[in-house]
Structures are given as C-alpha cells and as structure tokens.
Amino acid sequence: MAMHPMEQFEVAPAMGMEHPLFHLFGYPIYFTNQSLLMVIVVAAASLFLSLAVKPGRLVPNKTQSLAEVSYEFVANMIHSATGEEGLKFFPFVFTLFVFVLCCNFFGMVPGSFTVTSQIAVTFSLACLVILIVIGTGFAKHGIGFFKLFVPHAPWYLLILLIPIEVISFLTRPISLSVRLFANMLAGHTMLAVFAGFVILLGGAGGALSALSILPMALIVAIMLLELLVAFLQAYVFAILTCIYLNEALHLHDQH
Amino acid sequence: MADATPTTATTGVPAEHKGGFPPFDTTTFPSQIFWLTVTFAFLFVVLWRVAGPRINGVITSRRGAINADIAAAQTARGEAEGAASAYQTALHAAKSRAQGLAEENRLTLNAEIAKAKAGADEEAANAMAAAHARIQTTQDQARGHVLKAAEEAAIAIVARLTGETVSSADAAAAVREL
C-alpha cells in the first residue's frame, strides 16, 4: 500500500458529515477533517487559556505559568515592535499567534490534520492582517497613510523607491501566507515521504527491513525540527503582523 | 495522517479533484474559509473577553502585590534607618555629654589642685619667713652679746692699763667705732 505524501493535505468532509451543512452564497459548506481540527484547536486553546489561570493565584502552577508566559510573550512582542500604541491590537495578535501556534502543534500529532498547511487558511489570515493594517493606517493618518510609500530619500531615488515600496506592500499578504503554508507543507511532506520509505523497506523483508531504522531515525530528527518550525512560523507570523501594524501607526517615523 | 483516506473514498466532492495538489483544490475553499472565520472569531472573542482579562488580572494583581510588598519593605527600611540614626544621634549626644563632664571634672580638679598648691606655697612661705625672722633675732641677740662682752672687755682693759674707770657708755661708743 503506497501512501501518497500529498494525501494528508486533502480536505475532505469528516466521517459521517458527507452532506453539505448548508449553502453560503451558493457554495456548499461541509464540516471537514480540517474544520474538526480547527474546532479542536480553538476549543483546546480557549479552555486552556481561560481555565489555566485562577484569579488570585499569585504564585502560578505550571499550566498557569504557561498561559502567563504566552500572554506576556505576545504583549512584549507587540510592545517592542509597535510601542504603547500597538497594545490595543493585543487581542487580535494574541489570537493570531495562539491560533497559528496551536494549529501547527496539533498538526504534528500523527493522524491529525495541519490546518496551516492550507493556502486558503494562511492567505485568509494574511488578508485579515493586511486589511487591519490598511484600516488602521487610514484611520490614524487619513490620506497621509500614502506617505508609507515615500521613504526618506532624495527625489531621484524616489522614482525608483516608490514603485518598490508599493510592490513590497502589495506582496505582503502573499509572502506572509506562503511562508507559513510552504513551511508546514514542506515539513509534513518530508515526514510523509520518509514514513513511506519506512513502510517500503519494512515490507521488503530480509536485510532491507533492518535498514528501515534509518528513515525512522530521520523522521524523529525532522519531527524535532518541525516542532521548532511550528513555533518559529507562528512567531514570525505574529511579529510580522506587529511590524506591519507599527508601520501603519508610525509610518516612517521610527526608522 | 491517513485518517481522511476512508472518507475521501466515500465522498463525491473532493474525490472529483483527486490527483491534483490538494491545497489548491478551490472547491474546498468555501468550507475552509467559513470554518476559519467561525473558529477564529470564536477564539478571538474568548481571548479578548475571557482569557485575556483573566490572565491580565492575575499579572496585574501580582505586580500590585509585589509593589505593595516592596513599598512596605522600603517603609520598614526607612523606619530602621531612622531608628539607627536616632541611636547614632543619642550616642553622639551621650558621648559629647560624657566628654563635657570629663572636661568639667578635669577643670574642677585642676582648680582644686591649683588652690591646694597655692595654699601649700603660702604656708611654706610663711614658715620660711618665720624661720628667717627667728634667725635674724638670734643673730641680733648674738651680736648684742658680742658687743656687751667687748664693752666689758674694753672697760677691763682700760682699767688694767690706765687704772681709769671708763663709763660703760664711753666704752660702748668706742667699741662701736671699731
């Protein structure tokens, strides 16, 4: 039985939910394996972050420390990237970080589904970030937000720099979403490929079966690397959001 | 990873696109975006309204407790320092008072010593003066005796040599002329 490495990324209706729940703007909406994972992730994150902390427990236990550390981690990230003013975006950035982080980590469980390996999800999140950035920029600076595309430089350089700035701004949702999507996709594909090797070698019999320990060891190593990537990509997603928000809030003042 | 396999086989929709690159299968996008919106919005509301304030409350109250403790410790330290400086002041005062007393005592003693010495000196001078007077008296007496003896000797010598009798007054005058 040959396992296709891409099979794990297939979004399919969850077992027993083969019929569309309803139609939205004419599109059928299914409850899929991915929907199930998102519900699990959100339920777990909500319950954990809400219940780990007990009001008045000043000396935290382990779970409370974890919740507090994640809270302060994001708060410090926003504060260092955008200053005091960016803290009003804390709930959004915190949600973004927790959502991406938990989706990445839950995707590491064998047999589950990696929500963030879907471009539809990462691109939607990236578009949400950019829309909030644009909304913030216009709300704060009005038409002056376009100064974002005009760096401090002599006029003859501006001819070159303004198109570059515009393009780099417009490609942000793509770079933001593809970075996360491609990282998760590549890591999980690699794991599936090596898992396929293990099955092939193990089924070959004889001395070849003994060799299957090699791809198995590689899987363990890549798994550890993927745990790091899972955290790192969530962090990168959140910190880039903060940096974009900072630009929308302060234009080029801080540079 | 393989969980989806059985369902995929039994369902119509994704199966039609099997063989393509699953993440680019646009037929799944409406469901993906719908559930992403629902779950993300739910998580946002929970973190914004419930979890965030709870965690923030604990962190804030801990910071408050720590600050209150530090403030109390600083007050206590201030009090301790105040007590220490009060002790130092009292110690200094006591020391200087003791020095004052010692100095006063020394002055009193010196004055007494000087007075006693002066008294002793005076006594000694008096005794010396009396002694001098006694010596003078004795000398005068001795000189008187010598003159008397010389007077009588002169009278006797004159009487023996000339046979004249010289009055004692002349003899005394003659002796004095010598």
Interface residues (C-beta under 8 A of the other chain):
Chain A: M3 M6 E7 Q8 F9 E10 V11 A12 P13 A14 M15 E18 L24 F25 Y27 P28 I29 Y30 F31 T32 N33 Q34 S35 M38 V39 V41 V42 A45 S46 L49 S50 V53 K54 P55 G56 R57 L58 P60 Q64 A67 E68 Y71 E72 F90 P91 F92 F94 T95 V98 F99 P110 G111 S112 F113 V115 S117 Q118 I119 A120 V121 S124 L125 F181 L185 H188 A192 A195
Chain B: M1 A2 D3 A4 T5 P6 T7 T8 T10 T11 G12 V13 P14 K18 F21 P22 P23 F24 D25 T28 F29 P30 S31 Q32 I33 F34 W35 L36 T37 T39 F40 F42 L43 F44 V46 L47 W48 V50 A51 G52 R54 I55 N56 G57 V58 I59 S61 R62 A65
